[in-house]
C-alpha cells in the first residue's frame, strides 16, 4: 500500500470524489477522519457532504498535527503532562541566566547580561524566539533534533556556533523538564516503532482504517514521513487541487529564476521559460508539495485525475484560468472587450474605509446594473488585516442604504468593547503613561463602567478637567508636579463634595482649592469615579517589586475581579472564553521559581489575550469577511481581496540570524512570501465569475502614488502583454478612486466611478438658497444674550454651526496630559479679565493660586507668564481700577419680550449707573458692539445707565447719556428681526472682517465701509488675498469659494442693510474722551 493521490483543478470535483469514497467505505459508528488546514474548508466540506449524501455526521476534521497525535494514541502512546509553550518560554528564560551558560557563550549572553529591566526584557525576547525555533525544528528539521537527542551536531562546521548554543539549551531544557519536555520527534519515533508490531497495526486498522487529506497545498517532511509509514497499513488518500493537471509543470521555472541561473552561468544564455508566468511565479508552494509526494514512486504511480474541468474562455477571468489550466505562455490573446468586461476589477483607494465604501458600491453595482443573480453567501471578502478593516466594514455595511447580511470571521477580541480589551488596556497602563486621557480611556469599556456604576463618562471628563488632573500618581512637590497629579486632583474633588465654596484648604499634607461644582445626584457619580481612580492607582502600586509567575497569575485574577467582576456579573460567552485563555497560561512553579517584574511577565502574558480570535463561521451567514489565509480558497462566485498593498502582501519572513532552518533551505520549509503567492493563485482560480482587488494606491497625506502588491502588477502585466495596446491597458486597468466618497466625480458619467452611498446631486450651500435647502429651524422663542452676541459677531459661522450643524474648528475634547507650559490665547483672555478685579497688592498671590488651580505654568514660569499678562494689560487695568475704585460690581437679569421672542441673560460689570466694558485686542469692533447691545438691553429694562469702554491702549470711550426705554426697544427690535433673518440666509460680513478692512485702510470707519457700495466685495477680496495678515475665517471663505458672493450688488445690499443696524451706531454713539 501507499499514499493514494487524487488530483483535479476543481475543488468541487474533489469534494464529489471524497463524498463517494466515504459513502462506499464507512461504518455508521466509525468516524471519518479528514485532514484539512482551515475551519473554512471544514465547513464547506460539511455542506458538500450534506448536499450529496443527505447527511453529514460522524466526520472528524483534524489538522496535520492532530492526525499524528490520533495515530500515536491509537497505537498505544501514553500522554503524560507536558510543558506548554509558555512553560518552555519561562524555562529557557531561566536557563539563559545560568552562570555556566553565560560563561560558555559570552557572545550570546552579552545581548542581555547586564542589570535592569531592559536586560530582563531582552532575555525574555531571546527565550521566546528560541522556544519558537525549537518548535519549528521539530517539524522542519526533525532529523537535526534526533541528532541533538543523541548529543551530536547535525549541521556543517561553519554553522557550529549557532547550533552549539541552541543544542546546549535544548539539552538543558530536556534535562530539567524530564518527561514533561515536549519533543515531537519522540512521538514520530514511537509511531514508526509501533507500526512494526502486528497487534498494534490491527488495532490501528480497526480504529483508523482510512485518512483523507483534503485540499492541502503544503506539507512538511516530518508529517510526510509519518503519513507515508501509516499508508503502508491503512488507506491514506490525498485529494489535492492541481492548477494545471494536464501538464508536468513541477520543474518549470519562472523568468526571474532563469535570469538568476543565466547570470550564474548554470544554464545556457538562450534558455527561456515556456511556462505560464502566473502559474510558476505563484505556484512554487504546490510545486514543492507535489515534488515531495512524488519522491515515493508508489505514490507517483497511484496518481489519478478526478473529473478535470477545463475553464471556459468567455470572460477575462475565465480566459486567465484557462491559460493557467493549460500552462500557456503564448498562443492566446485578450480582446479589448474581454479586458474591460468587469470580471477582474482592480481599484486604488486612499484609505481602508474608502476601500470598504468602494467595495460596497461594486457589489451593489453587480446586482443593480449587471443584474447578477447573487446571494450574499456567494461572496467572500478576504482582507490583509481583519482587525483594521472590521470597524470600517461595520460602519459602511451597517449604515448603507441597501443592507447586505455579513459575517466577520477571525476578528480578535482586542478590537471590540469587551472584557478582553478592557483587561489588556488595564494591564498596559503604566506609571510613565499615567495621564488623564489614559486613565479615562478605561471608561470606554462597558464592563468597567458597569462594575463601578459610572454611566456618564462626559461628567467624569469634566470632573478631571476641573480638578486639573493631568499626569502622574502623586507628582513631586519639589518641582510642583503634585499640583497636576491624580492624588492631588482627587483630593480637590472629594473635599469639594464635602465643602461649599472654593476657599483654600490645608489637610496637613497638601494645600489645595476644593472644586465646588458637584451637586445632588452628581455626588454619587463623583464618588463612583473617585473609587474607580483610586482602584487604578492601587492596581499600579501593587505591581511594584518582583513575584513568581504563578503569583502574577493570581494578580491577574484579582485584577479581573476588581475591574470587571466575576462570573455572576459577566454572563456572556466572553467571560468563559477569557477564563479558557487564562487557563492555557498554566506556567508551573516547577518550570521556574525565578521572581520577575510585572513588565517582563506582561510581555510574555499579554499576547495570549491580544491574539485570541472570536469564533465566527467562515462561509456562514451572508457575505464572509475574513483574513487572508492559505488553503481557505473555496469556490465563490465573487472573490474580493482588500488591502493588497505593496508593504502588506505578500508578507516577508522576518528571520533571526541564528535560525538554523535558514542555513540550508529544504522543500516544505515555512515561507510566508511563497505561501501568500499561492494564496493569490488559489483566489484567482476559486473565483467563479468575478475577481476583485483593492489596495491603498494614493497617499492620504501628499497624494503621491503608492504601488500595489507585486502580485497585482504581475497579473496586470500578464493581461497587458497579451493585449493589442499594453501601455494603454496598464494605464486604464486600475481605477483610481477619489479621496472622499462624496466626490463630484461619482455618478457623473464615468461607469467606473459609481456610488450608491451618496445622492446624485449635492445641494449648494450659499446664501441665495439657504432657505430652500436647510431643514433645521432654530427655536427663537427664547434667545440668550450670548446667542445674540455670537450671531452679530460672525453671522456666517453662526449659520454654519446652528443651522447647518457644520463645525470647521471643533473644540479639542481630549483632556490635557501635560502641565501648562504657556497659556493659549483663550487662557490669556480669561486671565486678563480675571485680573481686572484683583487689587494690586494681591497680584503676586495669584501666582501660587494659578499654579494650584492649573491656570499657570509650574515653578518660575508661572510668575513669568503672569508678568507678561500684567504688562500687556497694564493700561486697561489702571483705567478699570480708576473707574471702579471703592465701588462694588453689580448685575442685572434681563427678561424682555421683543418681536415675539424672549431675550434672557445676565449682564455684569455694572458699577452704580455705569456699565464698564473693555477690550484687550486691537480688533475691538465686536467688544464695542457687546457694550452697545448690553446698553440697549439695560435701557429697555428701565435702567438709566451710561457706558464706559476701555480700549487696549487704555483710551476711554463713553456713551454718556441714558437712552429712553422706547428708543432702546425700537433699536432692539431691528436687531432681533435681523437676527431672525440671519437664521434663514447668510449675512455677508463678520466683525473681524470689518476690523481687517479698516486696519488695511480700505475705509476710515463704518460709514466709509457703507460708502464703498459695489467696491465692497472688491475690498473683501483684497483683504482675503493680502500678503500680510490676510483675512482667513474658514466659514466666510467657504461661502466665498462656493460663489455665494459673486453677485457683488446683492452682496453689498445685504451688507449695507446689516451694517446700518449693527455697525454704524458704534461710530455714532461712542464718544472718545
Secondary structure, DSSP 4 states (H G I P E B T S, - for coil): --EEEEEES-HHHHHHHHHHHHHHS--TTSPEEEE-S-HHHHHHHHHHHHHHHS---SEEEE-HHHHHHHHHHHTT--------HHHHHHHHHHHTT-HHHHHHTHHHHTTT-SSSHHHHHHHHHHHHHHHHHHHHHHHH-HHHHHHHHTT---S-GGGHHHHHHHHHHHHHHHHHHGGGS--HHHHHHHHHHHTT-HHHHHHHHHH--EEEEES-----HHHHHHHHHHTTTSEEEEEEE-TTTTS--TT---HHHHHHHHHTTSS-TT----S-HHHHHH-HHHHHHHHHHHTSHHHHHT-EE--------SSHHHHHHHHHHTT-SSS----HHHHTSSSEEEEEESSHHHHHHHHHHHHHHHHHTS-----GGGEEEEES-HHHHHHHHHHHHHHSSS---EEE-S-BGGGSSSHHHHHHHHHH--GGG-BHHHHHGGGGSHHHHHHHT---HHHHHHHHHHTT--B-SS--TTTTGGGGSHHHHHHHHHHHHHSSS--EEE-SS-EEE------TTHHHHHHHHHHHHHHHHHHHHTT-SEE-HHHHHHHHHHHHHHHT--TTT--SHHHHHHHHHHHH----TTT----EEHHHHHHHHTHHHHT-B----TT-SSEEEEE--TT----EEEEEEE--BTTTSS------TT-GGGTS--TT---HHHHHHHHHHHHHHHEEEEEEEEEE-B-TTT--B--B-HHHHHHHHHHHHTSS-HHHHHHHSEEEPPSSTT-TTTTSS-TT---SSS-SSPPP-STTTHHHH-------SEEEHHHHHHHHH-HHHHIIIIIS---SS----SPP-S---S--HHHHHHHHHHHTTS-GGGTTHHHHHHHHHTSS-STHHHHHHHHHHHHHHHHHHHHHHHHHTT---EEEEEEEEETTEEEEEEEEEEETTEEEEE-SSS--HHHHHHHHHHHHHHHHTT---EEEEE-TTS-EEEE-S---HHHHHHHHHHHHHHHHHTTTS--S--HHHHHHHHHTTS-SSHHHHHTTGGGHHHHHHHHHH-SSS----HHHHHHHHTTTT--HHHHHHHHHHHHHHHTHHHHHH-EE-
